Amino acid sequence: MVCLVGCSGSGSHPGSAKAPAPGWHEATLQHNGLDRQFRFYMPEEPPAALPIVVVLHGGTQSMNAIFSSGAGGTQEWRQIADDEGALLLVPNGTNLDTGAPSGDKQGWNDCRPEERARPDVDDVGFIVALLDWAADRFADTAVTLNTEQTLATGASNGGMMTYRLATERPRRVAAAAAFIANRPTPSECPDASAPVPMLIVNGTDDPLMPYDGGVIAPSLGGFGTVASAEATRDDWGEANQADTTRRREEQLPDRDPNDGSVVVCETDPPAGRSGAEVRFCRVNGGGHIMPSIKYRLQGRQNHDVEGARLAWSFFERAVEQ
């Protein structure tokens, strides 16, 4: 677990101040003229060295919605936090219609042009400010954080925001996992240029985030366009200096033959010491739902793997390399 927070000695340092109590907490911080909201979850028995996982909600969701009953596989992150000893940071986006920082119909500025009520909202800056807030909050407590090495994950709009965070602040992200999310095209953001270990999980039958690229949610009128899942993988492979000639492919165990879906994962290792791994999991027959064994939802959902656990395993391996 020490290596999950980087072993670099940066971040907060042990002291006598009191750490937050176990469980959920809510707070705000001012950034870019807005009172931005967030939640954080303190595990039951935090280790002395506490890794950070930033969990980003999807579009039209919120920091509360993704951990509510019936929210799906993101609920597993709370259990992972307790089992493994991790701090969850769960920021709230801004309202898709009004740009307000509070509410439950929120979204992220994920590089899609003109798909925001406030296109100038600085979500990357907010998340970085949240990491700095965490460092200050835990300073002089018995818990040590390393905010220089943060683990980031999200689904749909949250997955696209994960890409943007890793692209624009690669030194602050130790590893990332994006579910049911492709790279926007056209994009108002630059291409990724620095390696960040990346897990990408997409369903081939996703009616909202098209696996082969195109208009997002065309049946709902469209919300911008994206590249294909495989083009997104290839973009990260180039940024990560991944070696496609050594690609490894495996089909994960088909634990539920009745879900009409299997998961096939490809892993491209880094070509050299300065590169990073890209792991791409194709959910054959999967839709716009994060895979989950425990948290089952209506629709094309794979039940062979717990998506959050898949991400955590990737995080553990990525930071050890």
N, C-alpha and C positions, 0 to 999 in steps of 0.2 A: 504493500500500500504506500510505502514511502516513495517509491518510484512513480506512482501515479500522480504525485504532485511535483515531480520533477527533480528532487534531490539536489536542487541548485542552491538552497539556502535563502532564496528570496521570499518575499511575502511577509506575513506577520510573524512575531517571535513570541515564545512562551513568556507568560508573566502572571500577575496576580489578579487581573481584572476578571470579572465573571463572564463566561460565554453564554450565549442565548440558551434558554431551556429547550429540551427536545420538543419537536412538533413543529407546526406551522406558525409562521409570523408574517405580518403584512407591514409594509412601510412605503414611503414615497421619497423621491429625491428630485430636486429641480434640475432640469437639463434643457437647454435650448429654449428657455421661456415656458416650459411646461412642467407641471408637477407629475412626474412619471411614477407609476405605481408598480409594485412588484411584491412577490411572496418569496419566502425562503423556508426551507425545511431542514431542521437540525435533527440528525439521527439520534436514536435512543442512547447509543454508546459511542460517541465520536472518538476516533483515534487521535493521537497527538498530532499526526499529520493528516490533514483533511482535504481530500480532492474536491474539486468544484465541478458540478455538472450544470450547465445552463440549458434549460428546457424551454423551447420556444413553441408557443401554441400556433395552431393553424388559423387561416383567415375565417372571419366571422365567429371566432372563439375568443377565449380570454384566459388569463392566468388561473382563474377559478374553474372554468369549464373543463379544462383538460385533466383535472384531478377529481371531477365530480363522478358520482355513480353513473355508470353507463357511458363514460367517456371513451372507453376502449383501452388499448394497450399502454398509453402513457401513464396510466395509474400504477403500473409496475415500478416506475422510477422511485416511488416512495418506499416500496419494499426493498429495492436495491440499496437505497440510501441507508436503511437500517441494517441490512444484511452485510453490506460491504464497508459501511462507514463513509458516507459522502454527503456533502452539502449541496442541496438543490437550490439553484437560483432560478426563479420563474418570473420573468418580466412580463408586463402587460403592454401590448401594442397600443395604437391609437385608433379611435373609431373610424371605420371605413367611410362613413358619410360626413361626419362633422370634424374629424381630427381630434376629438376630445381624448384625453389620456385615461379616462375612467369609463367603465362599462363592460359589456360582454359581447359586443359586436366589433371586435378589434382586428387589426391586421398590421403587417410589417411593410416597410419600404424596402422591397426585395429586388430592386433594379428594374422592374417593369415600368416603362415610361407611361405616365399619365394614368396609373392605376391606383392613385391615392387621393384621398380628400385633401391631404396636405403633402404634396410631393417634396417639400423641403424638410420634412421631419427627419431628424438625424437618429435613426435607430441604432446604428453601429456605435455612435458616440454615447448613446444612452447605455448600451450594454457594457461598454468599456468603463463608463462612469460607475455602473453597478459593481463591476469587479473591484474598482478602487474603493467603493463604499465598503465592500466586504472586507478588504484588507484593513481598513480603518476600524471597522466594527470588531474585528477579532484581534486587533493589536493588543498586546499585553495580556492576553488570555492564555490559558493552558493549551489552546488549540492553535496549531500553526497552519496557515493557508499559503499556497503559492499561486497567486493570481496571474503569474506569468504563464502558467500552464493550465489552461481551462479546457474542459471537455464540453463540446456543444452538440446539441441535437434538436431536431424538430421535424414536424411532418407537414406536408403540403406547403402553404405559405411560410410556415415555420421552418420547413426544410430548405426552401429557397433563401430564407433569411440566414440560415446556417451557412449556406454557400457564400453569401455576401460577407458575413463576419469573418469566415476563414480566408476569403479573398483579400479583404481590406486590412485585417489585423492578424496575419498569420503567426506573428510572434506571440500573440496572446492565446492562441488555440493549439493545444497539444494534439488533439484529434477531434474529428467531427463525424456525425452520422446523420444523414438526411433520408427521410422516408417519403415516398410518393411525391417527389419533387424533381423537376428538371430545371436547367439553366434557362433564364429568359432570353428571348431573341426577338427583336432587338433588345439590347441592354444598355442602360444608362451608366453602367459600371464597367471598369476595365476588366480584362480577363485575369484570372488568377495567375500569379507569376512566382509564388513561393510555395514550397512543398508543405502540405498539411495532410497527415494520414486521413483518408476519407472512406467511409462506408456509405454506399448508395443502395437503397432498396426500393424497387419500383414494380408495380403490377402491370402485366401485359394487357389486361382488360380494364384498365382504369378509364372510366368515362369522363373524368374531370381533368386529370393531368395526363394527356395522351402519351402513351409509351413511345410512339413513333414521332412525336412532336406535333406542333400545330396549335390550334386555338384551345385555351383553357376553358373548360366547361362550356362547350358550344351550345348545348341545349338550354343553358341559362343566359345566353346572350353574349358569352365570351368575356374573358378577363385578361386580355393580353395573349401573347403567344410564347411558346417555349421550343427549345431544341428537343431532340429525342433523348430518351434515357441513355442510349448507348453513346450518343454524341456528348452528353454531359459527362459520362464516364471517361470518354476519350480526352475531353478538355482537362479533367483533373489528372488523367494519366500523363498528359504533357506537362502540366504544372508540377506534378510530383516526380517527374523524371522516372516514371514506372517502366519496367521492362516487360513488354507484352510477349516477348519470345519465351518467357518463363511463366506464362500464365498457368495457374492451376484451377481446375474446375471440379466442383463436387456438387452432387445433389444431396440436400439435407434429408434426413429420414422423413418418410411420408407418414406422419403420426396419425393423420386423420384422412383416410382414403375417400371420405364422403364430402370433403370440402371442395372438390374439383380443382385443387391447386397443389403445386409442388414448388419448392424453392431451390433454384440452382445458383450457386455462388461462384464467381470467378475472382481470383486474387492475382493481382499484378504486383510483384515485389519491386522495391526500388532498384534502379539500375546501378546506383552507387551509394556511398555513405551519405551523400547530401540529399538523397531523394526520400520519398515516402510511399508507403503502400496505398494502393487503391483496391478496395474490395467491393465488387458489384454483385448484388443479389437480385436475380430476375425471378419474380413471383409469377410463375406461369399460371394464368387463370385468375390472378389476383386483381382486385379493384382498388378503389380509393380509400382503403382502410389499412391501417397498420397491422401487420400479422400479430396474432396473439393466440395463445392456448387458453389462458384463464379468462380473458375479457372479450367475450364473443359479441359481435354486433351483426345486425342484419346486412346482407349484401355479400359481395365477393371478397370474403375474408379468408386468409390462410390460417389454419390452426395447427401447423406443424412446428412452429417456432415462436417463442416469446420475443417480440421485436426489441424491446428494451434490453433484454438479456443478451440478445445478439449484439447490440450496440456496446454494452458493457464489456463483453468478451473481446470485442474489437479494440476498445479503448485500452484494456489491460495489455493486450499484445502490442499495440502501437507504441505505447510509452516505454515499453521495455526495450524496444529496438534502438 
